[in-house]
Amino acid sequence: MTSQRKVEIFSAGCPACQTAIELVNRLACGSCEVSILDMNDIIVAKRAHDLGVRSAPAVVIDGRLVSCCSGGGVEEQSLRAAGLGQA
């Protein structure tokens, strides 16, 4: 039995966020538990802040902000390097 990878997408509901959501969903495998979190919710926004999220969209995998999300935006290569889509 493999463990689930927890994938959190912090979204503001914008078109760029939707593109990131589609990318993550396309790359995710059966071992990925994907959650979409609304940055308009104050509790979600606080969690995002605590994780170092500075802009939306942002992806956190297993409690760690994916490297592409700390600056330039969501990138497939960084998501894969963080383990997305791998059992």
N, C-alpha and C positions, 0 to 999 in steps of 0.2 A: 504494500500500500504506500502511495506517495503522499507527501504532505501538500496541502493547498498553499499556493502563493497568493498573498493578499495584495490586490492591485486597487489603489484608490485614485480616481480621477477627480481633481478639484476643478469644477466648471463654473463659469459665470453665465452660461447659457448663450454665449455668442457663437457666431459661425466658426471661429477658430477653435473654440472648445468642441464643437460638434465634429470637426475634422479630427481632432485628437481622440475623441471618443471612438470614432469609426476606426482609426488606426489601431488603437489598443484592442478593440474588439476583434479586429481582423487578425492580429498577432497572438491573441490569447489562446491558450490550449485548455484542455480539460482539467489541468492542475491549477488554473488561474481563477481566482474568485474576484471578479471585477465589480467595483462599486463606483457609482457616479455620485459625487457629493456637490451640493449646491452652495457656492461661496456666498450667496445671499443670506444663508442661515448663519447667525452669529456664532453658534457653537462650532460649525464647520469652519468658519473663517478663523476662529481662535486656534483650532487644531492645525489648520494650514499654517498659520503664523508660527506655531510652536515647532512645526516640521521644517521651517525655513522657506516656505512658499512665498514668493514675492510677486508673482503674477499668475494669471490664469490663461490658458489651461496649465495644469501641472499634474504630474503623475508620481505617486509614491508607491513603491513596491516593497512589501514586507517592512514598512515603517521607515524607509529611507527614500528621500527625494532623489529621483533619477537625475543624473548629471545634466542632461539636456534641459531640464526644467529649472535650473538655477540661473539661467541666463537667456539663451537664444530661442528656446521653444522646444516642443516635443519632436524628437527625432527617432526614427525606426532603429538605427544602429545603437543608440544609447539604451532604448527600451530592451532590445535583445541582450545587450551586455549586462543589463540588470536582471536578466533571467526571464523576462516575459516570453511566454510561449514554449517554455522548457519544463518538462515534467520533473 
